Amino acid sequence: MPSLPAQRIADLKTFLKGKDYNQDLAIFISLKIHSGKYRFFLYDLKNGVIINRSPLFLMVPDYSC
């Protein structure tokens, strides 16, 4: 299973401190990863693990007709 950038996680935890946001879970989406591969991640901030991942397909409508 891939890991998420430690610096991004640390930055997010710092941002969340003292705010009225969910302190337990975070969603990460990487559009650098090729479509069809796992690029949507649900991350447990308290335990430091990815608890779910999924391919993310972006559907762009075709308005050319």
PyMOL Python script that loads the backbone (N, CA, C, O; Angstrom):
from pymol import cmd

cmd.read_pdbstr("""\
ATOM      1  N   MET A   1       0.850  -1.176   0.000  1.00  0.00           N
ATOM      2  CA  MET A   1       0.000   0.000   0.000  1.00  0.00           C
ATOM      3  C   MET A   1       0.897   1.242   0.000  1.00  0.00           C
ATOM      4  O   MET A   1       1.889   1.288   0.727  1.00  0.00           O
ATOM      5  N   PRO A   2       0.558   2.235  -0.802  1.00  0.00           N
ATOM      6  CA  PRO A   2       1.394   3.429  -0.862  1.00  0.00           C
ATOM      7  C   PRO A   2       1.315   4.233   0.437  1.00  0.00           C
ATOM      8  O   PRO A   2       0.367   4.108   1.213  1.00  0.00           O
ATOM      9  N   SER A   3       2.320   5.045   0.643  1.00  0.00           N
ATOM     10  CA  SER A   3       2.291   5.932   1.800  1.00  0.00           C
ATOM     11  C   SER A   3       2.026   7.351   1.319  1.00  0.00           C
ATOM     12  O   SER A   3       2.264   7.691   0.161  1.00  0.00           O
ATOM     13  N   LEU A   4       1.538   8.151   2.224  1.00  0.00           N
ATOM     14  CA  LEU A   4       1.266   9.551   1.904  1.00  0.00           C
ATOM     15  C   LEU A   4       2.442  10.397   2.377  1.00  0.00           C
ATOM     16  O   LEU A   4       3.132  10.012   3.321  1.00  0.00           O
ATOM     17  N   PRO A   5       2.685  11.540   1.740  1.00  0.00           N
ATOM     18  CA  PRO A   5       3.818  12.384   2.137  1.00  0.00           C
ATOM     19  C   PRO A   5       3.700  12.839   3.591  1.00  0.00           C
ATOM     20  O   PRO A   5       2.721  13.481   3.971  1.00  0.00           O
ATOM     21  N   ALA A   6       4.695  12.505   4.390  1.00  0.00           N
ATOM     22  CA  ALA A   6       4.691  12.830   5.818  1.00  0.00           C
ATOM     23  C   ALA A   6       4.553  14.333   6.057  1.00  0.00           C
ATOM     24  O   ALA A   6       3.886  14.749   7.005  1.00  0.00           O
ATOM     25  N   GLN A   7       5.172  15.142   5.213  1.00  0.00           N
ATOM     26  CA  GLN A   7       5.094  16.591   5.397  1.00  0.00           C
ATOM     27  C   GLN A   7       3.672  17.108   5.199  1.00  0.00           C
ATOM     28  O   GLN A   7       3.231  18.001   5.923  1.00  0.00           O
ATOM     29  N   ARG A   8       2.954  16.553   4.226  1.00  0.00           N
ATOM     30  CA  ARG A   8       1.550  16.955   3.996  1.00  0.00           C
ATOM     31  C   ARG A   8       0.695  16.622   5.205  1.00  0.00           C
ATOM     32  O   ARG A   8      -0.152  17.416   5.612  1.00  0.00           O
ATOM     33  N   ILE A   9       0.918  15.446   5.778  1.00  0.00           N
ATOM     34  CA  ILE A   9       0.150  15.025   6.948  1.00  0.00           C
ATOM     35  C   ILE A   9       0.464  15.932   8.135  1.00  0.00           C
ATOM     36  O   ILE A   9      -0.444  16.348   8.855  1.00  0.00           O
ATOM     37  N   ALA A  10       1.742  16.239   8.341  1.00  0.00           N
ATOM     38  CA  ALA A  10       2.141  17.131   9.432  1.00  0.00           C
ATOM     39  C   ALA A  10       1.540  18.524   9.244  1.00  0.00           C
ATOM     40  O   ALA A  10       1.059  19.128  10.204  1.00  0.00           O
ATOM     41  N   ASP A  11       1.566  19.032   8.019  1.00  0.00           N
ATOM     42  CA  ASP A  11       0.979  20.345   7.738  1.00  0.00           C
ATOM     43  C   ASP A  11      -0.517  20.345   8.019  1.00  0.00           C
ATOM     44  O   ASP A  11      -1.049  21.302   8.582  1.00  0.00           O
ATOM     45  N   LEU A  12      -1.191  19.274   7.625  1.00  0.00           N
ATOM     46  CA  LEU A  12      -2.627  19.177   7.857  1.00  0.00           C
ATOM     47  C   LEU A  12      -2.943  19.145   9.348  1.00  0.00           C
ATOM     48  O   LEU A  12      -3.858  19.836   9.798  1.00  0.00           O
ATOM     49  N   LYS A  13      -2.203  18.357  10.119  1.00  0.00           N
ATOM     50  CA  LYS A  13      -2.427  18.282  11.563  1.00  0.00           C
ATOM     51  C   LYS A  13      -2.215  19.646  12.216  1.00  0.00           C
ATOM     52  O   LYS A  13      -2.978  20.031  13.102  1.00  0.00           O
ATOM     53  N   THR A  14      -1.196  20.372  11.790  1.00  0.00           N
ATOM     54  CA  THR A  14      -0.942  21.715  12.316  1.00  0.00           C
ATOM     55  C   THR A  14      -2.092  22.649  11.969  1.00  0.00           C
ATOM     56  O   THR A  14      -2.540  23.422  12.816  1.00  0.00           O
ATOM     57  N   PHE A  15      -2.570  22.585  10.743  1.00  0.00           N
ATOM     58  CA  PHE A  15      -3.681  23.427  10.306  1.00  0.00           C
ATOM     59  C   PHE A  15      -4.944  23.144  11.114  1.00  0.00           C
ATOM     60  O   PHE A  15      -5.675  24.072  11.462  1.00  0.00           O
ATOM     61  N   LEU A  16      -5.206  21.888  11.412  1.00  0.00           N
ATOM     62  CA  LEU A  16      -6.439  21.495  12.088  1.00  0.00           C
ATOM     63  C   LEU A  16      -6.477  21.839  13.579  1.00  0.00           C
ATOM     64  O   LEU A  16      -7.556  21.965  14.157  1.00  0.00           O
ATOM     65  N   LYS A  17      -5.309  21.990  14.203  1.00  0.00           N
ATOM     66  CA  LYS A  17      -5.262  22.257  15.650  1.00  0.00           C
ATOM     67  C   LYS A  17      -6.062  23.500  16.000  1.00  0.00           C
ATOM     68  O   LYS A  17      -5.901  24.559  15.393  1.00  0.00           O
ATOM     69  N   GLY A  18      -6.933  23.344  16.998  1.00  0.00           N
ATOM     70  CA  GLY A  18      -7.699  24.481  17.502  1.00  0.00           C
ATOM     71  C   GLY A  18      -8.864  24.890  16.621  1.00  0.00           C
ATOM     72  O   GLY A  18      -9.551  25.865  16.924  1.00  0.00           O
ATOM     73  N   LYS A  19      -9.097  24.170  15.546  1.00  0.00           N
ATOM     74  CA  LYS A  19     -10.219  24.490  14.663  1.00  0.00           C
ATOM     75  C   LYS A  19     -11.328  23.467  14.858  1.00  0.00           C
ATOM     76  O   LYS A  19     -11.094  22.375  15.376  1.00  0.00           O
ATOM     77  N   ASP A  20     -12.508  23.821  14.449  1.00  0.00           N
ATOM     78  CA  ASP A  20     -13.659  22.947  14.608  1.00  0.00           C
ATOM     79  C   ASP A  20     -13.830  22.060  13.370  1.00  0.00           C
ATOM     80  O   ASP A  20     -14.898  22.022  12.758  1.00  0.00           O
ATOM     81  N   TYR A  21     -12.750  21.348  13.016  1.00  0.00           N
ATOM     82  CA  TYR A  21     -12.762  20.405  11.909  1.00  0.00           C
ATOM     83  C   TYR A  21     -12.555  19.000  12.458  1.00  0.00           C
ATOM     84  O   TYR A  21     -12.119  18.831  13.597  1.00  0.00           O
ATOM     85  N   ASN A  22     -12.866  18.000  11.650  1.00  0.00           N
ATOM     86  CA  ASN A  22     -12.642  16.619  12.040  1.00  0.00           C
ATOM     87  C   ASN A  22     -11.148  16.402  12.274  1.00  0.00           C
ATOM     88  O   ASN A  22     -10.335  16.648  11.383  1.00  0.00           O
ATOM     89  N   GLN A  23     -10.792  15.947  13.457  1.00  0.00           N
ATOM     90  CA  GLN A  23      -9.393  15.721  13.818  1.00  0.00           C
ATOM     91  C   GLN A  23      -8.991  14.260  13.630  1.00  0.00           C
ATOM     92  O   GLN A  23      -7.839  13.898  13.870  1.00  0.00           O
ATOM     93  N   ASP A  24      -9.944  13.410  13.198  1.00  0.00           N
ATOM     94  CA  ASP A  24      -9.695  11.974  13.121  1.00  0.00           C
ATOM     95  C   ASP A  24      -9.384  11.480  11.714  1.00  0.00           C
ATOM     96  O   ASP A  24      -8.516  10.625  11.537  1.00  0.00           O
ATOM     97  N   LEU A  25     -10.080  12.005  10.718  1.00  0.00           N
ATOM     98  CA  LEU A  25      -9.964  11.494   9.354  1.00  0.00           C
ATOM     99  C   LEU A  25      -9.626  12.600   8.369  1.00  0.00           C
ATOM    100  O   LEU A  25      -9.989  13.760   8.562  1.00  0.00           O
ATOM    101  N   ALA A  26      -8.929  12.221   7.315  1.00  0.00           N
ATOM    102  CA  ALA A  26      -8.619  13.164   6.234  1.00  0.00           C
ATOM    103  C   ALA A  26      -8.748  12.429   4.907  1.00  0.00           C
ATOM    104  O   ALA A  26      -8.516  11.223   4.825  1.00  0.00           O
ATOM    105  N   ILE A  27      -9.117  13.163   3.885  1.00  0.00           N
ATOM    106  CA  ILE A  27      -9.203  12.623   2.533  1.00  0.00           C
ATOM    107  C   ILE A  27      -8.075  13.228   1.706  1.00  0.00           C
ATOM    108  O   ILE A  27      -7.901  14.446   1.669  1.00  0.00           O
ATOM    109  N   PHE A  28      -7.322  12.372   1.052  1.00  0.00           N
ATOM    110  CA  PHE A  28      -6.259  12.807   0.155  1.00  0.00           C
ATOM    111  C   PHE A  28      -6.582  12.302  -1.243  1.00  0.00           C
ATOM    112  O   PHE A  28      -6.967  11.145  -1.418  1.00  0.00           O
ATOM    113  N   ILE A  29      -6.428  13.159  -2.225  1.00  0.00           N
ATOM    114  CA  ILE A  29      -6.625  12.786  -3.622  1.00  0.00           C
ATOM    115  C   ILE A  29      -5.382  13.213  -4.389  1.00  0.00           C
ATOM    116  O   ILE A  29      -4.990  14.380  -4.346  1.00  0.00           O
ATOM    117  N   SER A  30      -4.768  12.277  -5.086  1.00  0.00           N
ATOM    118  CA  SER A  30      -3.588  12.584  -5.887  1.00  0.00           C
ATOM    119  C   SER A  30      -3.939  12.460  -7.358  1.00  0.00           C
ATOM    120  O   SER A  30      -4.210  11.365  -7.852  1.00  0.00           O
ATOM    121  N   LEU A  31      -3.932  13.577  -8.048  1.00  0.00           N
ATOM    122  CA  LEU A  31      -4.209  13.552  -9.477  1.00  0.00           C
ATOM    123  C   LEU A  31      -2.941  13.289 -10.297  1.00  0.00           C
ATOM    124  O   LEU A  31      -2.994  13.224 -11.525  1.00  0.00           O
ATOM    125  N   LYS A  32      -1.805  13.139  -9.613  1.00  0.00           N
ATOM    126  CA  LYS A  32      -0.565  12.771 -10.292  1.00  0.00           C
ATOM    127  C   LYS A  32      -0.533  11.280 -10.616  1.00  0.00           C
ATOM    128  O   LYS A  32       0.183  10.848 -11.519  1.00  0.00           O
ATOM    129  N   ILE A  33      -1.316  10.498  -9.872  1.00  0.00           N
ATOM    130  CA  ILE A  33      -1.388   9.057 -10.099  1.00  0.00           C
ATOM    131  C   ILE A  33      -2.336   8.800 -11.263  1.00  0.00           C
ATOM    132  O   ILE A  33      -3.397   9.418 -11.349  1.00  0.00           O
ATOM    133  N   HIS A  34      -1.961   7.896 -12.156  1.00  0.00           N
ATOM    134  CA  HIS A  34      -2.724   7.607 -13.364  1.00  0.00           C
ATOM    135  C   HIS A  34      -4.137   7.147 -13.028  1.00  0.00           C
ATOM    136  O   HIS A  34      -4.344   6.418 -12.058  1.00  0.00           O
ATOM    137  N   SER A  35      -5.104   7.573 -13.829  1.00  0.00           N
ATOM    138  CA  SER A  35      -6.495   7.175 -13.670  1.00  0.00           C
ATOM    139  C   SER A  35      -6.610   5.652 -13.712  1.00  0.00           C
ATOM    140  O   SER A  35      -5.956   4.992 -14.519  1.00  0.00           O
ATOM    141  N   GLY A  36      -7.430   5.118 -12.851  1.00  0.00           N
ATOM    142  CA  GLY A  36      -7.604   3.679 -12.773  1.00  0.00           C
ATOM    143  C   GLY A  36      -6.767   3.053 -11.675  1.00  0.00           C
ATOM    144  O   GLY A  36      -7.020   1.917 -11.275  1.00  0.00           O
ATOM    145  N   LYS A  37      -5.782   3.771 -11.188  1.00  0.00           N
ATOM    146  CA  LYS A  37      -4.973   3.299 -10.063  1.00  0.00           C
ATOM    147  C   LYS A  37      -5.504   3.962  -8.805  1.00  0.00           C
ATOM    148  O   LYS A  37      -6.282   4.914  -8.877  1.00  0.00           O
ATOM    149  N   TYR A  38      -5.084   3.458  -7.655  1.00  0.00           N
ATOM    150  CA  TYR A  38      -5.540   4.035  -6.391  1.00  0.00           C
ATOM    151  C   TYR A  38      -4.993   5.444  -6.223  1.00  0.00           C
ATOM    152  O   TYR A  38      -3.782   5.650  -6.151  1.00  0.00           O
ATOM    153  N   ARG A  39      -5.907   6.417  -6.161  1.00  0.00           N
ATOM    154  CA  ARG A  39      -5.464   7.803  -5.956  1.00  0.00           C
ATOM    155  C   ARG A  39      -6.384   8.587  -5.026  1.00  0.00           C
ATOM    156  O   ARG A  39      -6.206   9.793  -4.855  1.00  0.00           O
ATOM    157  N   PHE A  40      -7.355   7.925  -4.431  1.00  0.00           N
ATOM    158  CA  PHE A  40      -8.236   8.504  -3.424  1.00  0.00           C
ATOM    159  C   PHE A  40      -7.966   7.740  -2.135  1.00  0.00           C
ATOM    160  O   PHE A  40      -8.101   6.517  -2.098  1.00  0.00           O
ATOM    161  N   PHE A  41      -7.581   8.461  -1.069  1.00  0.00           N
ATOM    162  CA  PHE A  41      -7.186   7.810   0.172  1.00  0.00           C
ATOM    163  C   PHE A  41      -7.939   8.421   1.345  1.00  0.00           C
ATOM    164  O   PHE A  41      -8.046   9.641   1.466  1.00  0.00           O
ATOM    165  N   LEU A  42      -8.461   7.549   2.210  1.00  0.00           N
ATOM    166  CA  LEU A  42      -9.053   7.963   3.479  1.00  0.00           C
ATOM    167  C   LEU A  42      -8.019   7.632   4.547  1.00  0.00           C
ATOM    168  O   LEU A  42      -7.643   6.473   4.728  1.00  0.00           O
ATOM    169  N   TYR A  43      -7.564   8.666   5.252  1.00  0.00           N
ATOM    170  CA  TYR A  43      -6.424   8.535   6.161  1.00  0.00           C
ATOM    171  C   TYR A  43      -6.854   8.752   7.600  1.00  0.00           C
ATOM    172  O   TYR A  43      -7.551   9.720   7.906  1.00  0.00           O
ATOM    173  N   ASP A  44      -6.442   7.855   8.482  1.00  0.00           N
ATOM    174  CA  ASP A  44      -6.703   7.958   9.921  1.00  0.00           C
ATOM    175  C   ASP A  44      -5.595   8.802  10.541  1.00  0.00           C
ATOM    176  O   ASP A  44      -4.460   8.344  10.672  1.00  0.00           O
ATOM    177  N   LEU A  45      -5.924  10.031  10.920  1.00  0.00           N
ATOM    178  CA  LEU A  45      -4.919  10.953  11.457  1.00  0.00           C
ATOM    179  C   LEU A  45      -4.416  10.538  12.838  1.00  0.00           C
ATOM    180  O   LEU A  45      -3.270  10.819  13.189  1.00  0.00           O
ATOM    181  N   LYS A  46      -5.267   9.870  13.624  1.00  0.00           N
ATOM    182  CA  LYS A  46      -4.862   9.485  14.981  1.00  0.00           C
ATOM    183  C   LYS A  46      -3.899   8.301  14.977  1.00  0.00           C
ATOM    184  O   LYS A  46      -2.962   8.264  15.774  1.00  0.00           O
ATOM    185  N   ASN A  47      -4.121   7.338  14.088  1.00  0.00           N
ATOM    186  CA  ASN A  47      -3.293   6.136  14.061  1.00  0.00           C
ATOM    187  C   ASN A  47      -2.250   6.138  12.947  1.00  0.00           C
ATOM    188  O   ASN A  47      -1.397   5.253  12.892  1.00  0.00           O
ATOM    189  N   GLY A  48      -2.316   7.128  12.064  1.00  0.00           N
ATOM    190  CA  GLY A  48      -1.311   7.271  11.014  1.00  0.00           C
ATOM    191  C   GLY A  48      -1.346   6.187   9.952  1.00  0.00           C
ATOM    192  O   GLY A  48      -0.300   5.750   9.473  1.00  0.00           O
ATOM    193  N   VAL A  49      -2.555   5.748   9.579  1.00  0.00           N
ATOM    194  CA  VAL A  49      -2.661   4.706   8.559  1.00  0.00           C
ATOM    195  C   VAL A  49      -3.735   5.059   7.533  1.00  0.00           C
ATOM    196  O   VAL A  49      -4.682   5.791   7.822  1.00  0.00           O
ATOM    197  N   ILE A  50      -3.562   4.520   6.329  1.00  0.00           N
ATOM    198  CA  ILE A  50      -4.593   4.624   5.302  1.00  0.00           C
ATOM    199  C   ILE A  50      -5.639   3.564   5.623  1.00  0.00           C
ATOM    200  O   ILE A  50      -5.316   2.380   5.713  1.00  0.00           O
ATOM    201  N   ILE A  51      -6.894   3.985   5.796  1.00  0.00           N
ATOM    202  CA  ILE A  51      -7.921   3.005   6.142  1.00  0.00           C
ATOM    203  C   ILE A  51      -8.768   2.593   4.946  1.00  0.00           C
ATOM    204  O   ILE A  51      -9.493   1.600   5.011  1.00  0.00           O
ATOM    205  N   ASN A  52      -8.682   3.344   3.862  1.00  0.00           N
ATOM    206  CA  ASN A  52      -9.389   2.968   2.642  1.00  0.00           C
ATOM    207  C   ASN A  52      -8.732   3.681   1.468  1.00  0.00           C
ATOM    208  O   ASN A  52      -8.159   4.760   1.617  1.00  0.00           O
ATOM    209  N   ARG A  53      -8.824   3.065   0.317  1.00  0.00           N
ATOM    210  CA  ARG A  53      -8.288   3.674  -0.905  1.00  0.00           C
ATOM    211  C   ARG A  53      -9.160   3.238  -2.063  1.00  0.00           C
ATOM    212  O   ARG A  53      -9.818   2.199  -2.006  1.00  0.00           O
ATOM    213  N   SER A  54      -9.157   4.030  -3.097  1.00  0.00           N
ATOM    214  CA  SER A  54     -10.023   3.744  -4.227  1.00  0.00           C
ATOM    215  C   SER A  54      -9.491   4.432  -5.472  1.00  0.00           C
ATOM    216  O   SER A  54      -8.858   5.484  -5.380  1.00  0.00           O
ATOM    217  N   PRO A  55      -9.745   3.837  -6.653  1.00  0.00           N
ATOM    218  CA  PRO A  55      -9.452   4.573  -7.872  1.00  0.00           C
ATOM    219  C   PRO A  55     -10.439   5.737  -7.977  1.00  0.00           C
ATOM    220  O   PRO A  55     -11.585   5.620  -7.543  1.00  0.00           O
ATOM    221  N   LEU A  56     -10.015   6.815  -8.527  1.00  0.00           N
ATOM    222  CA  LEU A  56     -10.877   7.982  -8.686  1.00  0.00           C
ATOM    223  C   LEU A  56     -10.954   8.280 -10.168  1.00  0.00           C
ATOM    224  O   LEU A  56      -9.950   8.610 -10.798  1.00  0.00           O
ATOM    225  N   PHE A  57     -12.134   8.164 -10.714  1.00  0.00           N
ATOM    226  CA  PHE A  57     -12.335   8.432 -12.132  1.00  0.00           C
ATOM    227  C   PHE A  57     -13.026   9.775 -12.281  1.00  0.00           C
ATOM    228  O   PHE A  57     -14.098   9.997 -11.717  1.00  0.00           O
ATOM    229  N   LEU A  58     -12.421  10.652 -13.028  1.00  0.00           N
ATOM    230  CA  LEU A  58     -13.029  11.951 -13.290  1.00  0.00           C
ATOM    231  C   LEU A  58     -13.671  11.894 -14.664  1.00  0.00           C
ATOM    232  O   LEU A  58     -13.001  11.688 -15.676  1.00  0.00           O
ATOM    233  N   MET A  59     -14.939  12.075 -14.676  1.00  0.00           N
ATOM    234  CA  MET A  59     -15.676  12.032 -15.931  1.00  0.00           C
ATOM    235  C   MET A  59     -15.886  13.466 -16.420  1.00  0.00           C
ATOM    236  O   MET A  59     -16.471  14.289 -15.717  1.00  0.00           O
ATOM    237  N   VAL A  60     -15.417  13.746 -17.595  1.00  0.00           N
ATOM    238  CA  VAL A  60     -15.556  15.067 -18.190  1.00  0.00           C
ATOM    239  C   VAL A  60     -16.612  14.968 -19.290  1.00  0.00           C
ATOM    240  O   VAL A  60     -16.429  14.230 -20.258  1.00  0.00           O
ATOM    241  N   PRO A  61     -17.705  15.700 -19.149  1.00  0.00           N
ATOM    242  CA  PRO A  61     -18.741  15.604 -20.175  1.00  0.00           C
ATOM    243  C   PRO A  61     -18.266  16.137 -21.524  1.00  0.00           C
ATOM    244  O   PRO A  61     -17.441  17.048 -21.592  1.00  0.00           O
ATOM    245  N   ASP A  62     -18.795  15.562 -22.577  1.00  0.00           N
ATOM    246  CA  ASP A  62     -18.458  15.986 -23.930  1.00  0.00           C
ATOM    247  C   ASP A  62     -19.580  16.881 -24.435  1.00  0.00           C
ATOM    248  O   ASP A  62     -20.674  16.407 -24.743  1.00  0.00           O
ATOM    249  N   TYR A  63     -19.308  18.157 -24.517  1.00  0.00           N
ATOM    250  CA  TYR A  63     -20.322  19.139 -24.959  1.00  0.00           C
ATOM    251  C   TYR A  63     -20.166  19.482 -26.435  1.00  0.00           C
ATOM    252  O   TYR A  63     -20.694  20.499 -26.887  1.00  0.00           O
ATOM    253  N   SER A  64     -19.460  18.663 -27.186  1.00  0.00           N
ATOM    254  CA  SER A  64     -19.174  19.006 -28.578  1.00  0.00           C
ATOM    255  C   SER A  64     -20.361  18.732 -29.514  1.00  0.00           C
ATOM    256  O   SER A  64     -20.330  19.147 -30.673  1.00  0.00           O
ATOM    257  N   CYS A  65     -21.406  18.043 -29.034  1.00  0.00           N
ATOM    258  CA  CYS A  65     -22.539  17.753 -29.937  1.00  0.00           C
ATOM    259  C   CYS A  65     -23.516  18.892 -30.006  1.00  0.00           C
ATOM    260  O   CYS A  65     -24.517  18.804 -30.717  1.00  0.00           O
TER     261      CYS A  65
END
""", "prot")
cmd.dss("prot")
cmd.show_as("cartoon", "prot")
cmd.util.cbc("prot")
cmd.orient("prot")
